[in-house]
Amino acid sequence: MRRKNAAVKVAYPAILGVLAVMLVYLASLAPTGRWGIVALGGLLPAAAVVSVGLKAGFLCWAGASILALLLAPDKFCALLFTALFGLYPMVKAMAEKPRKRLLEYAVKLGFFNAAFTALYLTMMGAMLATLPERLGNSLWVLYPAANIVFVAYDYGFSKLIAVYLNRVQRAVR
């Protein structure tokens, strides 16, 4: 039984990682909605964290990130997953451990703004091409709008994790 448990701890994040790579690849080919598809791919490392643990989430993220960077035709989608949406489930899990709401949001928003800035500085042209023209014209508009969308994403992400725990994980086990 111990051997089976160890195999599950490796196989489950690997399967989720492959599904995440598939979503990043799909986002690379999609004409619109790339951010949303990549954000959906970020749910898969979260499933690994919830089901197996934090190390499994990092394993899922690392494997999926490497494969996405190698295989995805649009490297911006791969970087978006690697720097932001794929890594966020582990940051969220660590930020929510102390159960102090102010500290939790400070860590989450700090991570988001650091990742968003890194993406903006490295892939400015690709990022601005995927955003509405009104947002791309001014950083004073872009950052507050992005933070508001991120807070809404975090709320929805928490709700989806709850659905996963209540329905999907029960069916998988």
C-alpha positions in Angstrom: 0.0 0.0 0.0 2.9 2.4 0.8 4.3 1.9 -2.7 0.9 2.7 -4.3 0.7 5.9 -2.3 4.1 7.0 -3.4 3.2 6.3 -7.0 0.1 8.4 -6.7 2.1 11.3 -5.3 4.2 11.4 -8.4 1.7 10.3 -11.1 -1.2 12.6 -10.1 0.8 15.9 -10.4 2.4 14.6 -13.6 -1.0 13.9 -15.2 -2.3 17.3 -14.0 0.9 18.9 -15.4 0.3 17.4 -18.8 -3.3 18.7 -18.8 -1.9 22.2 -17.9 0.5 22.0 -20.8 -2.4 21.1 -23.1 -4.3 24.2 -21.9 -1.3 26.5 -22.4 -0.8 25.1 -25.9 -4.5 25.6 -26.6 -4.2 29.2 -25.4 -1.3 29.7 -27.8 -3.6 28.7 -30.7 -6.7 30.5 -29.5 -7.5 33.8 -31.3 -9.0 35.4 -28.1 -9.3 34.5 -24.4 -5.7 33.6 -24.0 -5.4 34.9 -20.4 -8.5 33.0 -19.4 -7.4 29.7 -20.9 -4.0 30.1 -19.2 -5.7 31.0 -15.9 -7.8 27.8 -16.3 -4.5 25.9 -16.6 -3.5 27.4 -13.2 -6.3 25.3 -11.6 -4.4 22.1 -12.3 -1.4 22.8 -10.0 -4.0 23.9 -7.4 -5.6 20.4 -7.7 -2.2 18.9 -7.1 -1.7 21.1 -4.0 -5.1 20.2 -2.6 -4.9 16.5 -3.4 -1.3 15.6 -2.7 0.4 18.6 -1.1 2.5 21.7 -1.7 5.5 19.8 -3.1 3.2 18.1 -5.6 2.0 21.5 -6.7 5.5 22.7 -7.3 6.3 19.5 -9.2 3.2 20.0 -11.4 4.1 23.6 -12.0 7.8 23.0 -12.8 7.1 20.1 -15.2 4.3 22.0 -16.9 6.3 25.2 -17.2 9.3 23.5 -18.7 7.2 21.6 -21.3 5.1 24.7 -22.0 8.2 26.8 -22.6 9.5 24.1 -25.0 6.3 23.2 -26.8 3.9 26.2 -26.9 4.1 28.2 -30.1 3.3 31.4 -28.2 5.9 31.9 -25.6 3.9 34.7 -23.9 1.3 32.1 -22.9 4.0 29.8 -21.6 5.6 32.7 -19.6 2.1 33.8 -18.3 1.6 30.3 -16.9 5.2 30.0 -15.6 5.4 33.4 -13.9 1.8 33.9 -12.8 -1.0 31.5 -13.1 0.9 28.2 -12.7 2.8 29.4 -9.6 0.0 31.2 -8.0 -1.7 28.1 -6.4 1.4 27.5 -4.3 1.7 31.1 -3.3 -2.0 31.1 -2.4 -1.6 28.0 -0.2 1.3 29.5 1.6 -0.3 32.9 2.0 -3.5 31.4 3.5 -1.8 29.3 6.1 -1.4 32.0 8.8 -5.2 32.9 8.5 -4.5 36.6 8.8 -6.6 38.3 6.1 -4.5 41.5 5.8 -1.2 39.6 5.5 -2.8 37.1 3.1 -3.8 39.8 0.7 -0.5 41.7 1.0 1.4 38.6 0.0 -1.0 37.7 -2.8 -1.1 41.2 -4.3 2.7 41.6 -3.8 3.2 38.4 -5.8 0.8 39.4 -8.5 2.3 42.8 -8.9 5.8 41.4 -9.0 4.9 38.8 -11.6 2.8 41.3 -13.6 5.6 43.8 -13.7 8.1 41.1 -14.7 5.8 40.0 -17.5 5.2 43.6 -18.6 8.9 44.4 -18.7 10.0 41.3 -20.5 7.1 40.8 -22.9 5.6 44.3 -23.2 4.6 44.1 -26.8 3.0 40.7 -26.5 1.2 41.6 -23.3 -0.2 44.9 -24.7 -1.4 43.1 -27.8 -3.6 40.8 -25.7 -5.1 43.6 -23.6 -7.9 46.1 -24.6 -6.5 49.3 -26.1 -7.8 51.4 -23.2 -5.8 49.5 -20.6 -2.6 49.4 -22.6 -2.3 53.2 -23.1 -1.5 54.1 -19.5 0.1 52.2 -16.5 -2.1 54.3 -14.2 -5.1 52.6 -15.6 -3.5 49.2 -16.3 -2.3 48.4 -12.7 -5.4 49.3 -10.8 -7.6 47.4 -13.3 -5.3 44.4 -13.2 -5.4 44.4 -9.4 -9.2 44.5 -9.3 -9.4 41.7 -11.8 -6.8 39.7 -9.8 -8.8 40.0 -6.6 -11.9 38.8 -8.5 -9.8 35.9 -9.9 -8.6 35.0 -6.4 -12.2 34.9 -5.1 -13.3 32.8 -8.0 -10.3 30.6 -7.6 -11.2 29.9 -4.0 -14.7 29.0 -5.0 -13.4 26.6 -7.6 -11.1 24.9 -5.1 -14.1 24.4 -2.9 -16.0 22.8 -5.7 -13.0 20.6 -6.5 -12.8 19.5 -2.8 -16.5 18.8 -2.6 -17.2 17.1 -5.9 -14.1 16.2 -8.0 -11.8 14.9 -5.4 -14.5 12.7 -3.9 -15.1 11.2 -7.3 -11.4 10.7 -8.0 -10.9 8.8 -4.7 
